[in-house]
């Protein structure tokens, strides 16, 4: 599962969106995956239910969340989407998030061994959150993904498939 390829194939980068609640932000992040057929509507509801039960376990760093749920909750194929918000939304734990990168993984192995390293590589870029928020086009986001390919986190990963 290749981050850049998944963004392109699913047409799943949406920039400068507005959301008034964290639930709406999660919906906006999952919507491109629903539209592309990577997940069903059930996936969104599974994320909301899981968040209500366990809290926003997918806030990975200040300003960034990776909404996801179990593969059996409507995942049809591996995919990513990325949205940015003009203003941050506050999650139930009080943390503000302005960049959401939704993950749909068909297995936990793909989630941990392939998806997470690519996400770490992207978000370890200097000022990654602000840079993503400042992106005006999908091509600018894709350029950042390309820039992150030299990360040591990606050594030995086969990202061509």
N, C-alpha and C positions, 0 to 999 in steps of 0.2 A: 504494500500500500504506500503509494508515493503522494506526499502532501500536495505538491504542485499539480501533479496529474489529477488528483481527486478534486481540487478546486476548479480546474479547467473542465473536466468531464461532467461535473455536477453543476457547473455555473453557479458556484456556491459562495461567492464573495459579495457581500452587501455592505456598503459603506455609508456612514453618516445617517444612520437610522435613529428614530426616537422611540423610546419606551418609557412608560411611567411606572411600571412595576417590574420586579425581577421575573415574574411569570411571563409577562409580555416580552421581555428581553430573550428569555429562553425560547419562547414561541418563534420569535424572529430568527433566532439562530438555527432552529431545527427546520423551519419552513423550506429553505432551499433543498434540504435532503428529502423532505416529503415530496416536493415538486419534481425532483429528479428520480424518484422511485427507490432511493437508497433505504428509506425507512417508511414505516406506516405512521399514521396519526397516533397510533397507540404509543409510539416511542416518546412523543412529547409528554403524554399523560404519565408514562412511567417515570420520566425525569422529575416531573412535578411531584408525584406521589413519593418518590424516593427522597427528594429534597425536603418535603414536609416531614417525613419520618426521620431522616438522618442528618438534616441540615445541609448546607451547600458544600458538600465534601469535594466538589470539583473546582473550587476557587484555588488555583494553583499558585498565584502570586498576587500582590497588590494590583488591582485594576483588571485582572484577567481571570476568566472562568472557562472551564472546558466541560460544558454540560454533556452528560452521557448516561446511559442506563445499560441494563444487561442486554446481551445479544438477542435473547429470546423475546424481548419486549418490542419486536417489530423491525429488527434490522434485517434488511434484504441483502445488502452488500456493504463492504467497507467503504467509508466515505468521511470527508471532513467538510465543514463549512466555517466561514469566518464572517462575523459581523462587527462593525464598530458603531458605537452610539455617540451622538453629539453631546449628551450629558450622561454621566454615570447613573446607574440604578443601584439602590441599596438592597442587599440580600438580607435574609432573616438573621444573620449573625452580625449585621451592622456594617459589613464590608461593601465598599463601592466597587462596581465593575463597569468598565467601558468597552472592553474587548471580549467577545465570546467566540470561542472556537469549539463548535459542536463536533463530537466524535461519534461515528457509528462504526462499531467493530463487530465482526461476525464471531469473534472468539476473544477470550481474555488474553491468549498468547499474542495475537496481533496487537491488542491494546497495549500490552506492556513492552513487547520486544520491538515493535515497528512504529507504532503511533507516538508513544511518549517520547522516544529519543528525537523524533523530528520536531515535536512541539517544543521540547527543551531547547533544541538548536535554534529555533526561530526566536524564542523569547529570551535567550541569553544574549542576543544582539543588543548592543548598547542603546538605551532609550527605546526599546522595542515597543512598549505600550504607546508612548507618545508618537512614535514614528508611524505605527499602524493607524492611530486615530487621525493623524495628519494625512494619510493616504487619500487621494481623491479618485484613483482608478484601481481596478483589479490588477492591472499590469504593475502598478507600484507595489502592491502586496506580493505579487509573484516574484518581483525583483528581490524583495526581502527574503523570500523563501530560498531563492537561488543563492543569495549572499550567505545564508545559513548553512549551505551544503558543505562548507569546509570545517564544520564543527567536529571536535573529537567524539561527540556523542553519536555521530553517524558512521564512525569507522567500522568497516566490516558488515554494514547493513546492505542488503540488496534492495535498492529502492527503484529498480527498473520495472519490477512486476506490478 
